[in-house]
Amino acid sequence: MLSIKTRKWLAGLLIIAVTAANAVAFIHAYKFTHFTNKATRRTDDPEQLSVAARIGVLFTGIDNPRPTHKALPAVPYETVWIKASQKLECWHIKSPTERGTVILFHGYAGEKSSLLERAAEFSKLGFSTLLVDFSGSGGSEGNGTSVGYNEAAEVKACMDYIQSIQTRPVILFGTSMGAAAVLKAMKDYPLKPEALILECPFGSLYKTVCARFDMMGVPSFPMAGLLCFWGGVQNGYWAFGHNPSTYAKAVHCPTLLLYGLKDERVTLDETVDIHTNLAGPKTVRIYPDAGHDTFIARNRNYWINDVTTFVAPF
């Protein structure tokens, strides 16, 4: 039987531990969802860090400089500003054939120049393209990200803009967080795109946060849950309900779902759940040697063939 003194000491120790864990999680969540304008290099992905660096990141959080574009389109383009909760900077690249428009949305800590190579392939297929900086990235206003939750409204704003200037088919393309934002927009709004192309969307925010801890080689419980909780609080939503696999049930248009079998951030089960829940015509392509990366870079011929075949009817 523990003495009263010992029990008080243990209770105090527990309170300190819980407080410290929440403080660390709060800092991590803030750094993960808010970009800085300081001239610093973004922290490497977990699999690229040394053991010592991983330990340091666990206590201090990541360095997360604001994403800025690394290139400009090699073809004529127009910079347009679209009003959402923040003003969004976009590049509009028009095709002479005007087959339709593909609106492209980047992933977490990305920006619109990362979409240029894929936009060029859509241009070859006769589509105009709109490359979008989510709020907090590139030339858009803001300094943070909600990892696809609030960005859903920005997806809608971009589609509204394109439909206000043309009546041809619209295809929504999203990669990673961008794909999650597209799925949430399909659930939240009466959008009617011709089709969706989704690269490696996560099935739930909680699972993708757990995956980051797994990549660091540390247990995800309880810190992944605390990180989700505080990230949601800081960005005004319930993060445990941010589940693109559930949003997929609202999708009735044709969808091409792309996944890399070596993806350490999104599991095959999450992809299967999304594919199962998609309510319209659907095609899934799995690249055996790809991870959570730009498929066109390492699986170029397969990606081009899959996309070309998918968009052929539109």
C-alpha positions in Angstrom: 0.0 0.0 0.0 1.5 3.3 -1.1 1.7 6.0 1.5 -0.3 9.2 1.1 2.9 11.1 0.5 4.0 8.7 -2.3 0.6 8.9 -3.9 0.7 12.7 -3.9 4.2 12.6 -5.4 3.0 10.3 -8.2 -0.1 12.3 -8.8 2.1 15.5 -9.1 4.4 13.7 -11.5 1.5 12.5 -13.6 0.1 16.1 -13.8 3.6 17.4 -14.9 3.9 14.6 -17.5 0.4 15.3 -19.0 1.0 19.0 -19.0 4.4 18.6 -20.7 3.0 16.2 -23.3 0.2 18.6 -24.2 2.6 21.6 -24.3 4.9 19.7 -26.7 1.9 18.6 -28.8 0.6 22.2 -28.9 3.9 23.4 -30.2 4.2 20.6 -32.8 0.7 21.2 -34.0 1.3 24.9 -34.4 4.5 24.5 -36.3 3.0 21.8 -38.5 0.1 24.0 -39.5 1.7 27.4 -39.6 4.4 28.5 -41.9 7.2 31.0 -41.0 8.7 33.7 -43.2 12.1 33.3 -41.6 14.9 32.3 -44.0 15.3 28.7 -42.8 15.4 25.4 -44.5 12.4 23.1 -44.0 13.1 20.1 -41.7 13.8 17.0 -43.8 11.2 14.3 -44.0 11.4 11.8 -41.1 13.0 9.0 -43.1 15.9 11.4 -44.1 16.7 12.4 -40.5 19.4 10.9 -38.3 18.4 9.4 -34.9 19.8 12.5 -33.1 17.9 14.8 -35.4 14.7 12.9 -34.9 15.0 13.2 -31.2 15.5 16.9 -31.5 12.4 17.3 -33.7 10.3 15.3 -31.2 10.9 18.1 -28.7 11.1 21.2 -30.8 8.8 20.5 -33.8 9.7 21.1 -37.4 11.0 24.2 -39.1 8.3 25.0 -41.6 9.2 28.0 -43.9 6.5 29.3 -46.2 6.5 27.4 -49.5 7.5 29.6 -52.4 7.4 28.7 -56.1 10.6 27.3 -57.6 9.8 27.8 -61.3 7.5 29.6 -63.7 5.5 28.2 -66.5 7.5 27.8 -69.7 4.5 28.7 -71.8 2.2 31.8 -71.8 0.1 32.1 -68.7 -2.1 34.5 -66.7 -1.8 35.1 -63.0 -5.3 35.3 -61.5 -6.5 36.0 -58.0 -9.4 34.1 -56.6 -11.2 35.2 -53.5 -11.9 32.6 -50.9 -11.3 33.1 -47.1 -7.9 34.3 -48.3 -6.9 35.6 -51.8 -5.5 32.7 -53.8 -2.8 33.2 -56.4 -3.3 30.9 -59.4 -1.7 30.4 -62.8 -4.1 30.0 -65.7 -2.6 28.3 -68.7 -5.0 28.3 -71.7 -5.1 25.6 -74.3 -5.9 26.5 -78.0 -8.2 23.5 -78.3 -10.2 24.4 -75.1 -11.2 20.8 -74.5 -11.9 21.7 -70.9 -10.0 22.7 -67.8 -8.1 20.8 -65.2 -7.8 22.5 -61.8 -4.7 21.3 -59.9 -4.2 21.4 -56.1 -0.8 20.7 -54.4 0.0 18.7 -51.3 1.1 19.7 -47.8 3.9 22.3 -47.7 3.7 22.4 -51.5 2.9 25.2 -54.0 1.7 25.6 -57.5 5.1 25.3 -59.3 5.2 21.7 -58.1 2.3 21.0 -60.4 3.9 22.4 -63.6 5.0 19.0 -65.0 1.6 17.5 -64.6 -0.1 20.6 -66.0 2.1 20.3 -69.1 0.8 16.8 -69.7 -2.8 17.9 -69.4 -2.0 20.7 -71.9 -0.8 18.1 -74.4 -4.1 16.4 -74.0 -5.9 19.6 -75.0 -6.9 20.9 -71.5 -6.4 24.3 -70.1 -5.1 24.3 -66.6 -5.5 26.3 -63.4 -2.6 25.8 -60.9 -3.6 26.9 -57.4 -1.7 28.0 -54.4 -3.7 27.1 -51.3 -3.8 29.8 -48.6 -0.5 30.0 -46.8 1.5 28.8 -49.8 3.2 30.5 -52.8 1.7 33.8 -53.7 -1.6 33.3 -51.8 -2.5 35.2 -48.6 -2.3 33.6 -45.2 0.5 31.8 -43.3 -1.0 28.4 -42.4 -2.7 25.2 -43.5 -5.5 23.1 -42.1 -4.2 20.0 -44.0 -7.1 20.0 -46.4 -10.0 20.8 -44.1 -10.6 24.5 -44.7 -8.9 24.2 -48.1 -12.1 22.5 -49.3 -13.8 26.0 -49.6 -10.8 27.1 -51.7 -11.4 24.1 -54.1 -15.0 25.3 -54.5 -13.9 29.0 -55.1 -11.6 27.9 -57.8 -14.2 25.7 -59.5 -16.7 28.6 -59.3 -14.2 30.9 -61.0 -13.5 28.5 -63.9 -17.2 27.8 -64.4 -17.9 31.6 -64.4 -15.6 32.0 -67.5 -16.2 28.8 -69.4 -18.8 26.1 -69.9 -16.6 23.2 -70.9 -15.8 20.1 -68.7 -13.9 20.7 -65.4 -11.7 18.0 -63.9 -10.4 18.4 -60.3 -6.9 17.1 -59.7 -5.4 16.9 -56.2 -2.3 15.3 -54.8 -2.0 14.2 -51.2 -3.5 17.0 -49.1 -4.9 18.5 -52.3 -6.7 15.3 -53.0 -8.1 15.3 -49.4 -9.3 18.9 -49.9 -11.0 17.9 -53.2 -12.8 15.0 -51.5 -14.0 17.3 -48.7 -15.2 19.9 -51.2 -17.3 17.2 -52.9 -19.0 16.4 -49.6 -19.5 20.0 -48.5 -20.7 21.6 -51.7 -22.9 20.7 -54.7 -19.9 20.5 -57.0 -20.4 18.8 -60.3 -17.0 18.3 -62.0 -16.7 16.0 -65.0 -14.2 13.9 -63.1 -11.6 13.7 -60.3 -8.0 12.6 -60.4 -6.6 11.9 -56.9 -3.0 11.1 -56.1 -2.4 9.4 -52.7 -5.1 11.0 -50.5 -4.9 10.0 -46.9 -7.9 8.2 -45.4 -7.9 10.0 -42.1 -5.9 12.8 -40.6 -5.3 10.8 -37.4 -3.8 7.9 -39.4 -1.5 10.1 -41.4 -0.2 11.8 -38.2 0.3 8.3 -36.7 2.3 7.4 -39.9 4.7 10.3 -39.2 5.4 9.0 -35.7 6.0 5.5 -37.2 8.5 7.0 -39.6 10.3 8.6 -36.7 10.5 5.2 -35.1 8.6 6.2 -32.0 5.2 5.1 -30.7 2.3 7.1 -32.0 0.2 6.8 -28.8 -0.6 9.2 -27.2 1.2 12.0 -29.0 -0.5 11.5 -32.4 -3.9 12.0 -30.7 -2.7 15.1 -28.8 -1.2 16.5 -32.0 -4.5 16.0 -33.9 -6.5 17.5 -31.1 -4.4 20.6 -30.7 -4.0 21.0 -34.5 -7.8 20.9 -34.8 -8.3 23.4 -32.0 -5.8 25.8 -33.5 -7.5 25.6 -36.9 -11.1 25.6 -35.7 -12.3 22.0 -36.5 -12.5 18.5 -35.0 -9.5 16.9 -36.5 -10.6 13.3 -35.7 -13.5 13.8 -38.0 -11.3 14.9 -40.9 -11.6 11.6 -42.9 -11.4 11.7 -46.7 -12.4 8.1 -46.8 -15.8 9.1 -45.5 -16.0 12.1 -47.8 -15.6 9.8 -50.7 -19.1 8.6 -50.3 -20.3 11.9 -51.7 -18.4 11.4 -55.0 -20.6 10.3 -57.9 -18.5 11.4 -60.8 -15.8 9.2 -62.5 -12.7 9.1 -60.4 -9.1 8.0 -61.0 -7.3 7.0 -57.8 -3.5 6.7 -57.8 -1.4 5.1 -55.1 2.2 4.1 -54.5 2.6 0.7 -52.8 5.7 1.9 -50.9 3.9 4.9 -49.5 4.9 5.3 -45.8 2.4 8.1 -45.1 -0.8 6.5 -46.5 -1.6 2.9 -46.1 -3.0 0.6 -48.7 -6.0 0.0 -46.4 -6.8 3.7 -46.5 -6.7 3.7 -50.3 -8.9 0.6 -50.4 -11.4 2.4 -48.1 -11.5 5.5 -50.3 -11.9 3.4 -53.4 -14.7 1.3 -51.8 -16.6 4.4 -50.7 -16.4 6.3 -54.0 -20.0 6.2 -55.2 -19.5 6.7 -58.9 -17.4 5.1 -61.7 -13.9 4.5 -60.4 -10.5 3.3 -61.4 -7.6 2.6 -59.1 -4.0 2.3 -60.3 -1.3 1.1 -57.9 2.4 1.7 -58.7 4.5 -1.0 -57.0 7.7 0.9 -56.7 6.3 4.3 -55.8 6.1 5.9 -52.4 4.3 9.1 -51.4 5.8 11.1 -54.2 5.2 12.7 -57.6 4.2 9.7 -59.7 5.0 11.4 -63.0 8.6 11.7 -61.9 9.4 8.0 -61.4 6.5 6.3 -63.1 6.1 8.8 -66.0 5.0 6.5 -68.8 2.5 4.6 -66.5 1.1 7.9 -65.2 0.7 9.4 -68.6 -1.0 6.3 -69.9 -3.4 6.0 -67.0 -4.3 9.7 -67.1 -4.7 9.7 -70.9 -6.9 6.7 -70.9 -9.0 8.1 -68.0 -9.7 11.5 -69.6 -10.3 10.1 -73.1 -14.1 10.2 -72.9 -14.3 13.9 -71.7 
